[in-house]
Amino acid sequence: MIKKLKSGLALACLLLSPHALAAETTCKDDFPTAAVADYVLGCMAANGNTFASLHQCSCSIDYIKSKMSYPDFEKAQTVMQAQLDRGQRGIFFRDSNWAKKRVKELENLQAESTLRCF
């Protein structure tokens, strides 16, 4: 009886520890801080680097985060960068349907976030 009580108490302490609670609330697809900062800084540069654009761009990435997982966002961003390559490598990313689909999804979310945040 006492052994069960001790093991139950140990389990309760483990489950109620701050680390366990923090792990529970952390989303596995959460965007890294550097990715959020990179998006916000790029968005601000495109929108005049004003205090208002800081809030608008933060709102924009928050909206995108709520609709798209980080791995999907990262893939779409990578494809968008690769499409800028005017050589043979860029053709693959500009002409393939899967690449177009990923970019279109992110562009649609960016357009929706613009309507909501700007």
N, CA and C of each residue as an Amber inpcrd file, in Angstrom:
protein
   354
   0.8200000  -1.1970000   0.0000000   0.0000000   0.0000000   0.0000000
   0.8640000   1.2610000   0.0000000   1.8520000   1.2930000   0.8960000
   2.7270000   2.4600000   0.9820000   3.5540000   2.5980000  -0.2950000
   3.9760000   1.4560000  -0.8610000   4.7520000   1.4870000  -2.1000000
   3.9370000   2.1130000  -3.2310000   2.6520000   1.7470000  -3.3230000
   1.7750000   2.3080000  -4.3530000   1.5800000   3.8030000  -4.1320000
   1.4290000   4.1900000  -2.8840000   1.2430000   5.5980000  -2.5580000
   2.4760000   6.4150000  -2.9500000   3.6710000   5.8880000  -2.6480000
   4.9090000   6.5880000  -3.0020000   5.0590000   6.7110000  -4.5130000
   4.7680000   5.6280000  -5.2380000   4.9090000   5.6930000  -6.6940000
   3.8590000   6.6240000  -7.2940000   2.6640000   6.6370000  -6.7100000
   1.6270000   7.5580000  -7.1790000   1.9990000   9.0030000  -6.9060000
   2.5930000   9.2510000  -5.7480000   3.0360000  10.5980000  -5.3960000
   4.1760000  11.0460000  -6.3120000   5.0930000  10.1480000  -6.6040000
   6.2000000  10.4800000  -7.5080000   5.6750000  10.8080000  -8.9000000
   4.7060000  10.0460000  -9.3590000   4.1150000  10.3000000 -10.6710000
   3.3980000  11.6500000 -10.6880000   2.6710000  11.9500000  -9.6260000
   1.9650000  13.2320000  -9.5460000   2.9520000  14.4000000  -9.5560000
   4.0520000  14.2650000  -8.8310000   5.0680000  15.3310000  -8.8150000
   5.6820000  15.5240000 -10.1950000   5.9330000  14.4160000 -10.8780000
   6.5030000  14.5080000 -12.2190000   5.5390000  15.2030000 -13.1670000
   4.2820000  14.8320000 -13.1090000   3.2930000  15.4070000 -14.0140000
   3.0260000  16.8800000 -13.7320000   3.1980000  17.2850000 -12.4970000
   2.9210000  18.6730000 -12.1380000   4.1600000  19.5600000 -12.1690000
   5.2900000  19.0020000 -12.5410000   6.5050000  19.8200000 -12.5900000
   6.3860000  20.8500000 -13.7120000   7.0440000  21.9850000 -13.5780000
   6.9750000  23.0230000 -14.6130000   7.4350000  22.5260000 -15.9740000
   8.4300000  21.6570000 -15.9980000   8.9220000  21.1520000 -17.2790000
   7.8690000  20.3120000 -17.9770000   7.1520000  19.5190000 -17.2300000
   6.1000000  18.7000000 -17.8360000   4.9850000  19.5850000 -18.3690000
   4.6420000  20.6250000 -17.6170000   3.5950000  21.5310000 -18.0810000
   4.0470000  22.2980000 -19.3160000   5.2910000  22.7240000 -19.3410000
   5.8060000  23.4500000 -20.5040000   5.8370000  22.5530000 -21.7280000
   6.2340000  21.3110000 -21.5500000   6.2810000  20.3800000 -22.6820000
   4.8830000  20.1240000 -23.2180000   3.9250000  20.1140000 -22.3370000
   2.5420000  19.8580000 -22.7380000   1.9930000  20.9840000 -23.6080000
   2.3950000  22.2290000 -23.3190000   1.8380000  23.3690000 -24.0420000
   2.6460000  23.7570000 -25.2770000   3.8010000  23.1460000 -25.4780000
   4.6150000  23.4750000 -26.6410000   4.1580000  22.6560000 -27.8260000
   3.8420000  23.3200000 -28.9070000   3.3950000  22.6530000 -30.1220000
   4.6030000  22.1370000 -30.8890000   4.5130000  20.9110000 -31.3970000
   5.6590000  20.3380000 -32.1020000   5.9530000  21.0770000 -33.4060000
   4.9680000  21.7750000 -33.9690000   5.1710000  22.5000000 -35.2170000
   5.3540000  23.9950000 -34.9860000   5.6190000  24.3930000 -33.7410000
   5.7630000  25.8060000 -33.4310000   6.9110000  26.4110000 -34.2300000
   6.7220000  27.6300000 -34.6710000   7.7320000  28.3100000 -35.4800000
   8.9010000  28.7400000 -34.5960000  10.1320000  28.5130000 -35.0330000
  11.2880000  29.0040000 -34.2730000  11.2990000  30.5370000 -34.2510000
  11.8330000  31.0860000 -33.1920000  11.8930000  32.5350000 -33.0460000
  12.6250000  33.1850000 -34.2170000  13.7030000  32.5630000 -34.6710000
  14.4730000  33.1290000 -35.7900000  13.6300000  33.2040000 -37.0590000
  12.7810000  32.2110000 -37.2990000  11.9270000  32.2200000 -38.4960000
  10.8790000  33.3270000 -38.3990000  10.3250000  33.5040000 -37.2060000
   9.3400000  34.5750000 -36.9980000  10.0090000  35.9340000 -37.1850000
  11.1790000  36.1120000 -36.5830000  11.8970000  37.3860000 -36.7090000
  12.2680000  37.6610000 -38.1630000  12.7290000  36.6440000 -38.8780000
  13.0920000  36.8070000 -40.2870000  11.8860000  37.2570000 -41.1080000
  10.7350000  36.6380000 -40.8680000   9.5230000  37.0150000 -41.5960000
   9.1260000  38.4560000 -41.2710000   9.1110000  38.7790000 -39.9790000
   8.6810000  40.1210000 -39.5600000   9.6330000  41.1890000 -40.0980000
  10.9300000  40.9460000 -40.0310000  11.8900000  41.9360000 -40.5420000
  11.7590000  42.1200000 -42.0490000  11.5820000  41.0360000 -42.7840000
  11.3830000  41.1420000 -44.2320000  10.0980000  41.8630000 -44.5750000
   9.0530000  41.5540000 -43.8350000   7.7550000  42.2050000 -44.0370000
   7.8490000  43.6980000 -43.7220000   8.5340000  44.0260000 -42.6260000
   8.6860000  45.4370000 -42.2620000   9.4720000  46.1980000 -43.3230000
  10.5280000  45.5820000 -43.8530000  11.3300000  46.2360000 -44.8940000
  10.4760000  46.5250000 -46.1230000   9.5540000  45.6200000 -46.4260000
   8.6800000  45.8100000 -47.5900000   7.5660000  46.8150000 -47.3170000
   7.3590000  47.1510000 -46.0420000   6.2520000  48.0370000 -45.6770000
   6.7070000  49.2980000 -44.9540000   7.9350000  49.7260000 -45.1920000
   8.3720000  51.0270000 -44.7060000   9.0950000  51.0680000 -43.3800000
   9.3340000  49.9380000 -42.7430000  10.0600000  49.9020000 -41.4650000
   9.4970000  50.8740000 -40.4340000   8.1940000  50.8940000 -40.2920000
   7.5530000  51.7830000 -39.3220000   7.1020000  50.9880000 -38.1040000
   6.7760000  51.7160000 -37.0540000   6.2530000  51.0750000 -35.8540000
   4.9380000  50.3600000 -36.1620000   4.1210000  50.9710000 -36.9940000
   2.8480000  50.3410000 -37.3820000   3.1000000  49.0450000 -38.1480000
   4.1230000  49.0450000 -39.0060000   4.3980000  47.8260000 -39.7770000
   4.8910000  46.6940000 -38.8760000   5.5380000  47.0270000 -37.7600000
   5.9430000  45.9940000 -36.8020000   4.7210000  45.2290000 -36.3130000
   3.6890000  45.9510000 -35.9260000   2.4690000  45.3070000 -35.4350000
   1.7340000  44.5790000 -36.5560000   1.6780000  45.1810000 -37.7190000
   0.9930000  44.5500000 -38.8490000   1.7050000  43.2660000 -39.2750000
   3.0140000  43.3060000 -39.3390000   3.7760000  42.1320000 -39.7670000
   3.7610000  41.0350000 -38.7070000   3.7550000  41.4180000 -37.4380000
   3.6210000  40.4300000 -36.3620000   2.2610000  39.7570000 -36.4340000
   1.2410000  40.5380000 -36.7010000  -0.1100000  40.0000000 -36.8830000
  -0.1380000  39.0370000 -38.0660000   0.5410000  39.4010000 -39.1340000
   0.5700000  38.5840000 -40.3420000   1.1750000  37.2110000 -40.0830000
   2.3310000  37.1600000 -39.4320000   2.9680000  35.8620000 -39.1750000
   2.1590000  35.0640000 -38.1540000   1.5240000  35.7350000 -37.2100000
   0.6620000  35.0220000 -36.2620000  -0.5000000  34.3530000 -36.9840000
  -1.0670000  35.0430000 -37.9580000  -2.1620000  34.4600000 -38.7390000
  -1.6640000  33.2570000 -39.5370000  -0.5220000  33.4100000 -40.1820000
   0.0370000  32.3090000 -40.9730000   0.3420000  31.1170000 -40.0700000
   0.9100000  31.3790000 -38.8880000   1.2180000  30.3030000 -37.9370000
  -0.0330000  29.5510000 -37.5110000  -1.1480000  30.2500000 -37.4430000
  -2.3870000  29.5990000 -37.0080000  -2.9810000  28.6990000 -38.0900000
  -2.5480000  28.9030000 -39.3290000  -3.1320000  28.1640000 -40.4530000
  -2.1860000  27.1540000 -41.0990000  -0.8910000  27.2530000 -40.8220000
   0.0940000  26.4180000 -41.5250000   1.1480000  25.9280000 -40.5340000
   1.5410000  24.6800000 -40.6650000   2.5970000  24.1500000 -39.8020000
   3.9460000  24.7260000 -40.2260000   4.8880000  24.7190000 -39.3020000
   6.2090000  25.2490000 -39.6380000   6.8890000  24.4640000 -40.7570000
   6.8400000  23.1260000 -40.7480000   7.4760000  22.4090000 -41.8690000
   6.8960000  22.7980000 -43.2330000   5.5860000  22.9940000 -43.3120000
   4.9760000  23.4160000 -44.5790000   5.3920000  24.8400000 -44.9480000
   5.4480000  25.7180000 -43.9510000   5.8870000  27.0960000 -44.1800000
   7.3260000  27.1190000 -44.6920000   8.1750000  26.3380000 -44.0500000
   9.5880000  26.2990000 -44.4280000   9.7610000  25.7790000 -45.8600000
   8.9980000  24.7580000 -46.2150000   9.0690000  24.2210000 -47.5820000
   8.6120000  25.2610000 -48.6010000   7.5210000  25.9450000 -48.2920000
   7.0110000  26.9620000 -49.2150000   8.0110000  28.1070000 -49.3720000
   8.6050000  28.5460000 -48.2690000   9.6130000  29.6160000 -48.3290000
  10.8210000  29.1740000 -49.1560000  11.2390000  27.9260000 -48.9780000
  12.3850000  27.3990000 -49.7250000  12.0880000  27.3640000 -51.2160000
  10.8850000  26.9110000 -51.5640000  10.4910000  26.8580000 -52.9760000
  10.4510000  28.2650000 -53.5600000   9.9130000  29.2260000 -52.8050000
   9.8490000  30.6090000 -53.2950000  11.2510000  31.1550000 -53.5740000
  12.1970000  30.8540000 -52.6990000  13.5730000  31.3030000 -52.9160000
  14.1880000  30.6160000 -54.1300000  13.9350000  29.3120000 -54.2760000
  14.5010000  28.5580000 -55.4000000  13.9160000  29.0220000 -56.7310000
  12.6810000  29.4940000 -56.7210000  12.0590000  29.9730000 -57.9550000
  12.7440000  31.2230000 -58.4950000  13.4410000  31.9310000 -57.6470000
  14.1520000  33.1380000 -58.0740000  15.3890000  32.8110000 -58.9060000
  15.8680000  31.5750000 -58.8040000  17.0340000  31.1420000 -59.5830000
  16.6300000  31.0200000 -61.0470000  17.2600000  31.7940000 -61.8980000
  16.8930000  31.8130000 -63.3180000  17.5660000  30.7010000 -64.1240000
  18.3560000  29.8640000 -63.4860000  19.0370000  28.7750000 -64.1850000
  18.1710000  27.5220000 -64.2680000  18.8150000  26.3990000 -64.5770000
  18.1220000  25.1180000 -64.7210000  17.4270000  24.6980000 -63.4240000
  18.0650000  24.9430000 -62.3050000  17.4860000  24.5600000 -61.0200000
  16.1690000  25.3000000 -60.7660000  16.1050000  26.5430000 -61.1520000
  14.8940000  27.3300000 -60.9480000  13.7230000  26.8360000 -61.7680000
  13.9980000  26.2800000 -62.9480000  12.9210000  25.7590000 -63.8070000
  12.1480000  24.6630000 -63.0900000  12.8710000  23.7820000 -62.4320000
  12.2320000  22.6800000 -61.7050000  11.2470000  23.2150000 -60.6690000
  11.6270000  24.2500000 -59.9590000  10.7650000  24.7940000 -58.9100000
   9.6650000  25.6940000 -59.4630000   9.8730000  26.2780000 -60.6220000
   8.8390000  27.1170000 -61.2250000   7.7940000  26.3030000 -61.9760000
   8.1880000  25.1710000 -62.5480000   7.2870000  24.4270000 -63.4300000
   6.5860000  23.2350000 -62.7900000   7.0400000  22.7690000 -61.6490000
   6.4190000  21.5760000 -61.0650000   5.1390000  21.9380000 -60.3150000
   4.1440000  21.0820000 -60.4400000   2.8420000  21.3320000 -59.8110000
   2.9280000  21.3420000 -58.2890000   3.7320000  20.4510000 -57.7130000
   3.8260000  20.4070000 -56.2530000   4.4260000  21.7070000 -55.7170000
   5.3870000  22.2840000 -56.4450000   5.9970000  23.5430000 -56.0060000
   4.9970000  24.6890000 -56.1260000   4.2790000  24.7120000 -57.2290000
   3.2640000  25.7570000 -57.4270000   2.2020000  25.6990000 -56.3340000
   1.8160000  24.4750000 -55.9570000   0.7890000  24.2970000 -54.9260000
   1.2680000  24.8420000 -53.5770000   2.5020000  24.5300000 -53.2070000
   3.0500000  25.0070000 -51.9260000   3.1220000  26.5330000 -51.8910000
   3.6070000  27.1120000 -52.9640000   3.7370000  28.5710000 -53.0290000
   2.3600000  29.2260000 -53.0090000   1.4250000  28.6800000 -53.7480000
   0.0690000  29.2440000 -53.8100000  -0.5840000  29.2410000 -52.4280000
  -0.3890000  28.1460000 -51.6870000  -0.9620000  28.0630000 -50.3400000
  -0.4140000  29.1730000 -49.4440000   0.8950000  29.3850000 -49.4820000
   1.4900000  30.4460000 -48.6640000   1.0610000  31.8240000 -49.1550000
   1.0210000  32.0300000 -50.4610000   0.5880000  33.3240000 -50.9990000
  -0.8590000  33.6280000 -50.6130000  -1.7190000  32.6210000 -50.6220000
  -3.1130000  32.8250000 -50.2000000  -3.1850000  33.2200000 -48.7310000
  -2.3970000  32.5560000 -47.8880000  -2.3830000  32.9090000 -46.4680000
  -1.8270000  34.3150000 -46.2560000  -0.8210000  34.6870000 -47.0270000
  -0.2810000  36.0440000 -46.9160000  -1.3200000  37.0800000 -47.3430000
  -2.0790000  36.7730000 -48.3820000  -3.1350000  37.6940000 -48.8250000
  -4.2220000  37.8170000 -47.7580000  -4.6110000  36.6890000 -47.1720000
  -5.6120000  36.7190000 -46.0990000  -5.0910000  37.5120000 -44.9010000
  -3.8160000  37.3200000 -44.5670000  -3.2580000  38.0440000 -43.4210000
  -3.1670000  39.5410000 -43.7110000  -2.9530000  39.8970000 -44.9630000
  -2.9280000  41.3150000 -45.3400000  -4.3000000  41.9400000 -45.1160000
  -5.3430000  41.2220000 -45.5040000  -6.7040000  41.7350000 -45.2940000
  -7.0200000  41.8790000 -43.8090000  -6.5170000  40.9820000 -42.9900000
  -6.7950000  41.0120000 -41.5590000  -5.9360000  42.0210000 -40.7990000
  -4.7030000  42.2040000 -41.2340000  -3.7270000  42.9170000 -40.4040000
  -3.3160000  44.2980000 -40.9120000  -3.5420000  44.5940000 -42.1800000
  -3.0430000  45.8620000 -42.7280000  -4.1720000  46.8210000 -43.0360000
